[in-house]
Amino acid sequence: MMKQHIFTLLSILLFTNAGIAQSTGTFTDSRDGQMYKTISFKNPKTGTTITWMTQNLNYKTQNSYAYDDNESNRKEFGLLYTWEAAKKACPNGWHLATDSEWSTLVSEFGGLDKAGEALKSKKGWKDDGNGTNSSGFNALPGGNRKPHGNYRVLGYFGFWWSSTPTDEEGKAWFWDISYGGHDMSIKSKVWRFDADILAGLSVRCVRD
């Protein structure tokens, strides 16, 4: 019994190279019955814990789109949302990740130059641009939808809205990870840019 208890604890608690304790779980969205995997990070220096979904949101709402308008893309990559839709799409008790929450996540896994590899999934990225997923975050390259409706870069880039607007009207901050291309030094990088709020990007929800 004691051995089984110890094994259970070890299977739940993981430690990254950055020394961040992690615990995994699941959440079922009562609106449509979809289940999402989650991961909680506790920073031993601050004692604070934050829980993220480790899958892109896939709740259908107005101004949400399957890549290429092909519903079969939803299962793996979730939906792409305009910014206004993204702010309202997370289930009760969750919210669209803020710019600050993204910044904290990236910082905890090596910063802008290194976090990409830890955050990216082990498969699904083109040209061997996969990551180690040592964070458990499982970032996928869901591409995006341009404001005029064209879809692009599925498998090559992942783009995620933050809930934080920029100082420029009609734009908001988002976070971006690349497959790396021929320059593998880019493979581990994470970027922060602004985008037109009518663009369609992926969503990750954070527990309130």
QUIHUJO-V337729 format. One record per run of one state. SS is the DSSP state (~ for helix, > for strand, _ for the rest). FROM is the first residue (numbers start at 1). TO is the last residue. If there is no record, write none. Layout:
# QUIHUJO-V337729
((SS & FROM & TO) (SS & FROM & TO))
This chain:
# QUIHUJO-V337729
((_ & 1 & 1) (~ & 2 & 12) (> & 13 & 15) (_ & 16 & 20) (> & 21 & 28) (_ & 29 & 34) (> & 35 & 42) (_ & 43 & 48) (> & 49 & 53) (_ & 54 & 63) (> & 64 & 65) (_ & 66 & 66) (~ & 67 & 69) (_ & 70 & 70) (~ & 71 & 77) (_ & 78 & 79) (> & 80 & 81) (_ & 82 & 82) (~ & 83 & 89) (_ & 90 & 93) (> & 94 & 96) (_ & 97 & 98) (~ & 99 & 108) (_ & 109 & 114) (~ & 115 & 119) (> & 120 & 120) (_ & 121 & 125) (~ & 126 & 128) (_ & 129 & 138) (> & 139 & 139) (_ & 140 & 142) (> & 143 & 145) (_ & 146 & 150) (> & 151 & 152) (_ & 153 & 156) (> & 157 & 165) (_ & 166 & 170) (> & 171 & 178) (_ & 179 & 183) (~ & 184 & 186) (_ & 187 & 189) (> & 190 & 196) (_ & 197 & 199) (> & 200 & 202) (_ & 203 & 204) (> & 205 & 207) (_ & 208 & 208))
